[in-house]
Amino acid sequence: MCDASEVGDASILHVDLDAFYASVEERRDPTLRGLPFVVGGGVVLSPSYAARRFGVRSGMGIRRARELCPRLVVVSGEFSEYAPASEAVFEICRRFTPLVEEVSIDEAYLDVSGATHLFGTSDIIARDLKALVLEETQLVVSIGVARTKALAKVASQVAKPDGIVFVDPARESEFLNPLPVGLVWGIGPATVEKLARYGVETVGELAALPNATIAGWLGPGLGPQLRALARNVDARRVNTTHRARSVSSQAAFGGDNRDTAYWERVLLSLADRVSARLRDKERAAGTITTRVRFADLAAVTRSATLNSRLATTDGLFLVARRLMYRAVEEAADGRGLSLLAIGASRLGPAVPQQLEFTLGIEHELVRAGTAASIQRFDLDRAIDGLRDRFGRDAVGRASVQLMGDGGMVPEEFRKLAQKKETG
């Protein structure tokens, strides 16, 4: 790990709203305070801290949540309240520094290196910011203060709920090494389980591994990257102007779903949303990723890099469906699904394609230059125009339009969660 004296002060803040959706609902209805309740429909979107004490977690089916907590209160959510509440918090952040990177509706990074001469040291700024947010919005934030973005995010997770953690640059290893490895950004439950099989359970144990070893376990890309974060090697700066490098959408439907026709309808709905957002930004995707989460919350991802960039609904769907079934075949082991996600990355301009022959090598809709793919792109753009005029539900594929929510996350929440992704 780098010598702190060579790399500067702890001037990065990670501000994270605690149980955001649930907290906004408590603000709207104070009688909910202290009760075990969740915001959601068929799936838990945000549990209160009282509900979390019973083991209720985001993404869990409501039926399972009620089994864990029979007195659980379910609140459908007031979607119009969430975006203004988020913006009010970020406006307070901008009073301290213009360098605010909003990464989602409920979290942001701040670089306060240029503000300390006005407002005091970074830990004082964190304390004053937290107090202002509570006073003006009645919402609670947890804040991590550190030298890098990765470490500030870890610190904010340690600070939850309702806390501030400042990591002294001279004691970074002392802070990081004993922590559970799952706190490292990018490590989910499946990776935690895999590392545990090798006897790696803490951040320090991960940091101490040779690069070749972790690359052998997790792959040459992911393994060394996670090891670097465990060693607090993170050169990313707070970025207020970056263009999105990926677009994604996911649907959590809870339970243990084994209906392959339903999976395909969900996947088509996700492809519709991702491709529409790509077209809105005049972008196309060169890599498609499908994430599959099983009923026990273990997850796997599969990716495909395309010969030509795509922005059509059917093209994305066909690639994602192939990846989904590959993941299920290779890793399901008899388990049903609880979540599907599609990601589009390696983005580039959605430029007109030179007409190409299909040659029967693969489905013509996954090649952007075929006549069928070009026609489908024109159809998608026409649908986009109708939706802009008459609303998203005005037109669409029948199998998706007739599906309804089906226990999935409501569209309003998806819009809020994706609010910053393609800005």
N, C-alpha and C positions, 0 to 999 in steps of 0.2 A: 504494500500500500504506500501511496505517495506521502512524503513528508509534508505535514500541514503547513509548515513555515514557508514552503515553496509555492503553495497553491492558493493562498488567500484566505479570506474570512468566511464565516458561515453567514452568507447573505441571501440564500435562497429559502423562500418560505413555500411550503405546500399547505394550502388552506383547503380543508375538507369539511363540508357540512355534514353534521352527524344525523344519520337516519333521515335524510332530507325530506322525502315525500311524507313520511310519518310526522316529522316535526312541523311541516306546514299544516297538516291536518289538525295537529294539536293546537296550533295557533288559531285556526278557524273555529275549533270546538274544544275549549279548555276542559270539558268534562272527560275528554279522552286521556288527559295527563295521568300517568301512572298505570293505565290499563294495558293489558296485553292485547294489542290490536295490530292489524296489518292493513296496508293499502293494496288492493288487488281485486281480482275477479276469480277466474279459475286458477290463477297462479299468484303466489305471494310476490309482490313487487318491492315492498319495503315494510319490514317488521319494526314495531317499536322496540325499544330496549327491554321493556317488560316482557314482550313476546319472545325475544331472543333468549331470555333466561330459561324458557321451556324448550329450547332447541329449534325454534322456528327460524328459517333462513330464507333469504331471497331466492326465487326460482323454485321453491317447493310448492307442490300442489296444495290447494286449500284444504282438501280432504285430509291429507297427511298432517297439515298444520293443526287442524281441529283435533286430530287424534292426540297430538302432543300437548295441546292446550285446549281442553274442552270449553273454557270460558272465553275463547278467542272472539274478539269483535272484528268484523270485516267491514272496511270502509272502501267504497268504490273509487273515491278520489275526485277532487275538483281540479281538473286539468288546467283551467284558465289561471289558477293561482301560482303554478309552479315556476313558469318562466319569469314573471315579474319578481318573484321572491329571489330567484337566482341572480337576476340582474341587479337587484338592490344590494346584494352582498358584494358583487364584483365592483359596483360603483364605489362602495366604501374602500375596497382594495385600491382602486385607482386614485383615491385621495392621498395615498402614501407613495405610490410610484406609478408611472405610466407603463412600466414593464410588467404587464399582467397577461399571462397565457392561460386562457380559459380552455381546459381540456375536456370538460363535460359540464353538464348543468349544475353539478354540485362540487366541483373541485377546480382549483387553479394554482398555478405557480406564480410567485412574485420574485423579482430580483430587486432587492432594496439596497444594493451597494451604493447607489447614488443618492439615497434618501437619509442616510444615517446622520449627516450633518444637520438635517432639519428636525428629525424626529427621534434621534437617539439610536442606540445599538439595535441590532436586528431582533434580539429577544424582547427589548422594550417595545419595538414596533409590533411584534406579534401579540404582546399583551394588550396594547392599546387597540389594535385592530379587532381582536377578539371581543373586547369590552364594547366597542362601538357597534359591532354586528349584533350583539345581544340587545343593546339598548335601542337600536333603531329598527331592528327587524324581528326581535324576539326569537331568533334562531341561534343555534349553538354550532360553533365551528371548533374543530381540533386542528392544531397547527404544528407542523414539523419545521424546524429551522436547522439548516445544515449547509455544507459547502457545495453539495451537488444536488441535482434534482432527484436522483435515485435515492440518496440518503434522506433527503427531506421528506419524501413520500413514505419511506419506512418509519421515520420519526413520527409522522402524523398518525400512522396506524398504531404505533405504540402509545401515542397520546390519547387515543379514543377510550371512552367518550369524554368530551368536554375538557380537554387538556392541551398543554403546550409542552413539547419536548425540544430542547435546544441541544444539539450535538456539538460539543467542543471539537474543533478541528484537530487538536492535539490528542483526543481520546476516541477517535472514530473506531479503531479496532476494538477497543474496550467495550464500546457500545454495541457494535454490530455482532461480534463473534458469538455471544451466547444466545442470540435470538433464533427463533425457529426459522428454518430455511424457507418456509412458505411465505415469509414477509418480503422476500426479494421479488421485485417487480418481474412478472413473466413466469413465475412458478405457481402453477395451479395444483389442485389436489392430486391429479394423476402423477405429476412430476415429483411432488412430495413423497408419494407412495413409492415411486420408482427409486428415488434417492435413498429412502429409508431401507430398502432391500439391500443397498450397498453399505448401509451403516452411516449414512450422511443425514443428520437431523438438524444441525445448526448452521448458521451462516459461516461461522469460522471454519467448520469442517469442509464446507463447499469451497471456501476461499483457498484452503490449503491444498486442494487437489492439483495435480499437474494438469496442464491443458490437454495433453494427449488422453489422459484418463477420462476426464469429463466429456471430451469430444467423442470418445468411444461409447460412452453411456447414452448421451443425449443427442449426438450428431455434431458434425464439425462446425455448424453455424450456431445453434442454440447453446450448446455446452459451454464453449469459451465465453460467449456473451454473458451467460448467467454467472460464471466464475468471476468475470470482470466486475459485474455489479456487486457481487458479494465482497469484492475487494475495494468497492467504492471508486472504481475507475469509470467515470462518466463525464464526458466532455460536452454534453448537451447544455446549451444555454437557454434561458427563457426566451421564447420566440413568440412575438405578438403578430407576426405577419405571414407565417408559413402557410403555404397552400397544402391542402390535404393530400397525403400520399396514398390514401386508401379510403374505401367506402365499404361499409358493412351494415348488415342488419341481422337480427336474430329473433327467434321465437321460442320462448319457454312455454311448454304446455303441461308440465308437471307429470307426476305419476310414472307409469311404466308402459308407454304406448308401443304397440306392436303392429299397428295398422299401416302397411307400406303405402297404401293408396293415400292415407292421410299425410304421411311423411311427404309424399310427392306434391300434394296440394300446398302444404306449408312451404316447401322449397320453392315452388312456383311463385307463391306470394312474396317470398323474400327476394327472389330474382327480379320480380316486377319492381319492387321498391328500390333495390340497389341500382338496377339499370336506369330507372327513371331519374335518379339523382345524378348518375353519370351523365346522362343526356342533358340534364338541366345545366350542368357545368361544362358541357361540350367536351367531355372526357370519355375515354374508353379504356378497358382493362386488359393488361397483358398477362396477368396471373389471377386465377380464381382459386379461392380457398374455401373448403367446406369444413365446418366444425360440428362434430356430433357429440352430444353429451348423453350418457347412458343413465338409466334409472338410479344407479348408485352414485351419481354425480361425477364419475370418472369421465374424462373427455379425450377425444383424439381429433386431430386435424389432418386433412389431406389437401394437397395443392397441385395445380397443373399450370404450366406455363404454355401460353398459346403461340401459334405461329404468327397470328395477326390479332390486334386488339379488338375486343368486342364491346358493344354497348346495347345489345338487343336483349330483351327479356328471355326469349326462347334459347338464344345462344348461351347465356349465363346459366339458365336452368339445366340445359342438357349436360354441360360440363359439371355443374354442381351435383346433379343427380348421379352421374357416374362416380364422382368422388365419394358421395354419401354411401352408396352401396359397397364401394371398395372398403371404406372404413368399417361398415357393419360386418362385412364378410371377414375382415382381418381381426377385428377386435371385440365384436359384440359379445361373444361367448354366452349366448342365450339371453342377454339383457335387452329390455326394451329401451326406447329413447325418451328423454325428457326435454331436450333442446336441440334445435338446429340453427346454424348460422352460415351465412355466405359472406365472404369478403372479396373485394376486388382491389387489386393493387397493381404495381408497375404501370401506373396511369400515364396516358399520353393523350394528345389531341384526338378528338373524334373526327378525323379527316376522311374525305371521300376515298373509297377503296378502288383500286384497279380491278376490273372484272377478272375472275379466275375460274378455271375449270375445277370441278369437284373430284374427278378421276376415281370416284367411289372409294376413296381412302378412309373418309370419316364423314359423319353427318354434315351436310352442306351448311346447316345453320350455325355450326361452330367455326366456320371460316368466313370472315367478315366480307370477303370480296366476291362470294358467290351471288348469283342473281337472286336466289331465294333469301339470302341473308340481307341483301340490300333492300329488297322489297319489305322484309320484316322490320328493318330499321325505319323505313318510311312510315309503315303502319304504326309502330310504336310512337313516332313523333306526332302522328295525327291523334293518337290516344292522349298523349301528353297535353296537346292543345285543348282537347275537349275537357280534360280534367281541370286544366287551369281556368276554364270558363265556368264549368258547372259543378266542380267538386270532384274529389278522387273517386267517390262511389258511383259517379255518373256512368262510367263505362269500364269494362275490364273483362277478363276471362271468366267464363261462367263458373268453372270449377272453384275459382277463388272467391268470386262475388257471392256465391251461394254457401260458402263454407261457414261464414260468420266468424265469431271469435274462437269458437272451438276450444275454449279454455286457455287461449293464448294471451300474451300481454296485449292490452288494448293499444290501438294505433296511436292514440294521443300520447301515451308514454313513450312509444318508439320515437315519435317526432321530437319529444323533449330530450331523450337520451342522445339523439343524433344531432342535436341543435348546433354543436360546435364542429362536427366532423368534416363538413365540406365547405366551411366558411371561406 
